[in-house]
Amino acid sequence: MTRSPGSHLSADEIDACLIGVPTPEIQRHLDQCSQCLEQVKIDREIAELVAALPLTSPAADFADRVMARVVVPDPFAIRSLQATRRRLFSTPRSFAAAAGFALFLLGSMAGSVVWSLSHQETLAALGSWLFAQGGQAVWLGVQGLASNLLEQPWYGGLKSLADNPGRLAVFSALGSFAYLSGLIALRRLLAAPTQQVAHAGL
Amino acid sequence: MAGPQTEWGGLTDQEVVLRARSGQETAYRELIRRYERPIFALLFRMVRDRELAEDLAQETFVKALNAIESYRPEFKFSSWIFKIANNAAIDHLRRRELDTLSLDGSPHAETPEAMQATALQIGARQETPLDTVEAKELGTAIEAAIGSLRPEYRSCILLRHVEGRAYEEIAEILNLPLGTVKTYIHRARNELRLSLAHLKE
């Protein structure tokens, strides 16, 4: 940067002198201009005086007093929820947005309740229509399932078994025995071990 | 066994913050240990009241550490916490409407006329630099001279010459344009020079 002849040092140039060694151009100016030289000297003295001020410390229990008011996050808590909550309450704008959304939800719910109370007949008519339609759909489903079962190839064998009471009793007994055996086996499998495991204490 | 300082000594502020975020209380204490003195010193020189400076420093740390999740690691932690501290001090000074001495007028004044028109007078309750010079206490005189600066100038000069912060960082901390920071520091030095001129006589 070149300076016009006769002008004094700018604030940036004086500052450059305080930070380090001045450039040859600034040095030449300082050699000729006693006013700028005096200014640099005084500014340097002021900077040194301010920098030499003692660094005072707060009271010894300062950290404890701060920590008593700081909420340390629980490492086992759901971090994303914590972060969301902090973000919501971080600025007045985000807090206002969250509060607005909550008010909107509450308003919608309140409006819904009020409308329902004032339109009970409409709701009752809608309920009976839905009940009738639902019942019809269920009945159609049951009918479809029954006709499907009747068309299965094993349905004839099952029907003949039901016609003979002795054979039905034998099959029922076999089925019950298989069910009970399975239940006992499962219970044994899930039972806690009775002996100590050697490495459990490690 | 390594002591607490050697345990944390090799970690950057950002790494300590990450540990604090994961719920380590010792990381919070390390951040307090690193910054309690510079933050307190800045606030003490801003408000010139030890008890008040402690309260503001406590408020600064509580606010910063409770909002540690909102700290963005791409910025320097020191800039972030100094910004919170400076805001706390400036807010307090504005609330209290401290009488301040300015030889240059409003910091926003662009022309010499505007500066002259907005120049403030020495407040009645203000401890004048001249009184302090009579007491022949250099340190007190400097403290008083700094205390007589406008809060904006005070922040700039303290961050620059006590904390050794770069101009760019000061601009970030104070949320001011770089040119304004340079102007404030230049004006603050001029005011200090005039305030302390009696010392040389």
Interface residues (C-beta under 8 A of the other chain):
Chain A: A11 D12 I14 D15 I42 D43 I46 A47 L49 V50 A51 L53 P54 L55 T56 S57 P58 A59 F62 A63 R65 V66 M67 R69 V70 V71 V72 P73 D74 P75 Q82 A83 R86 R87 S90
Chain B: A20 R21 S22 G23 Q24 E25 Y28 R29 I32 R33 E36 R37 P38 F40 A41 F44 R45 R50 A53 E54 A57 Q58 F61 V62 L65 N66 A67 E69 S70 L138 G139 I142 E143 I146 I157 L158 H161 V162 G164 K182 T183 I185 H186 R189 L192 R193 L196
